[in-house]
Amino acid sequence: MPEAPTFYPILTYRDAEVALDWLQAAFGFALRFRTPGPDGTVAHAELDYGTGVVMLHSGSPASPSPADWRETLQAVYVAVEDPDGHCKRARAARAEITREPEDTDYGSREYSARDPEGHHWHFGTYRPAPGEESAPGA
């Protein structure tokens, strides 16, 4: 059995229910589970991608979405096998592609996208392992 990840990004969405469907369609995430909150909100949900997990929930005044701030305060990087194919899928789901797929000077192929509520996502082949030195130039 693989070791569980030690980092779990937590993202806030104004409409987490819509975000769950969109993240699955656009980026290929798989729903682990969803805990309903009051009035159709999402109290907590988890999505898988490979060995990683991202958590999300519906926003509140104490925990706003980037759509409420009108800016992105963080980004998430997801390692994928085929960044070009992944980008094509995201584009078909109307993701805002903010950086087209390109090769980097540290040997990765990557692209970047923004989801409908403003979260910034990076996808690529770079897979640092715990204890390894960082990528050249990083």
N, C-alpha and C positions, 0 to 999 in steps of 0.2 A: 504494500500500500504506500503511495507516495506521501511524502511529508506535506503537511498543510502549510499554505503560505503564512507569512508573518505580517504582511501588510494587506489591509483591506480598505481601499478608498471608499469614502462615504459621500454620496452626492445628493443634493437637494434639488427637487423639481417642483415647480408650481403645480403641474399636473403629472404626478408620478405614474398614474395609471397609463396615460398616453405614452410617457417616456419608456415604460416597460415594454410596450408593444414595439415602439420605434427602435429601441436599442437592439431588440431581437432581429427585427427586419433589416435594419441598416448595417449593423456591425456583427451580427451573428452570435450574439450572446444567447445563453439558454437560461430560462427561469429556474432557479432552485426552489424558491418559495416566496410567497407574498402574504403579509399579515395586514388585513384591512384595518383602516382607522375609521374615525367618525366621518359621516357624510361623504362616503365614496373616496376618501383619501387613502394613502398607503402609509401605514405606520412604519413598516419595515419590509424591504424586499432584498433578495440577493440574486445576482446573475452570475453564471459561470462563463468563462472563456478559457479553454485549456486548463491549466492548473491554477488560474487566477479567479478571484471573486471580487465583484464590486457590489457594494451595498447602496441602496437609495431609499429615499422616503419623500413624502410630501412636505412642502415648505410650510413655514409659519413665520410670524414676525421675528421670532428669536433665531430662526434658521432659514434665511432667504435663499432663493434660487439666483444664479447669475442674471436671469431675466429681470429680477427685482433690483439688482445692483446696476444693471446695464453694463457690466464688465465681467470678465472671467478672472477669478481669483486664484485658480489652480488649473492643472492639466493632468491628464492620465495618459501613460504610455502602455500600450498593449503589444506584446510580441505576436506576430502573425507569420505564417509560412509564405503567403503570397500577397504582398502589399498591393500589387497592381490589381489583382482580382478582388481583393478586399475593398479597395478604393472604388472600383467599378460598382460593387454592390452598394456601398454607401452613397455614391452619387445617384444610383437608381432610386434610392429611398429619400432623395432630396437633402442629403447632408451637404452642408456648405464646405466645400473642399478649400482649405486655406493654404495648403501647400501640396502641389502635385507630387506624385511618386518620383523620388530621385535617389540616386546613390550618394552616400555620405563619404567623407574622407576617412571614417573609421570602419568602413566595410559593411555598413547596413544599407538596406533599401527602405525608405520611409515615406510616409505622407501624413498630412494633418487635416483634421476636419473639426467643424463646430456643429454641435447638435442643436435642435430647435430652441432650446432654452439657453444656449450660450456656453455650455461646457465645452472645453477644448480638449480634443482627443488626438493622440499621436499613435500611429501604427507602423510597425517595422520589424525587421529581422534581427535587430540588436537584442541579445539575450545575456545581459551580465549575470553572472552567478555570484552568490554571496562569497566574499573573500577574494574575488578576482580584482585586479586593478581596473580602474575605470578606462573608458575608451580614450584613445589618443586625442588630445585636444579638448577633452572634457574637463 
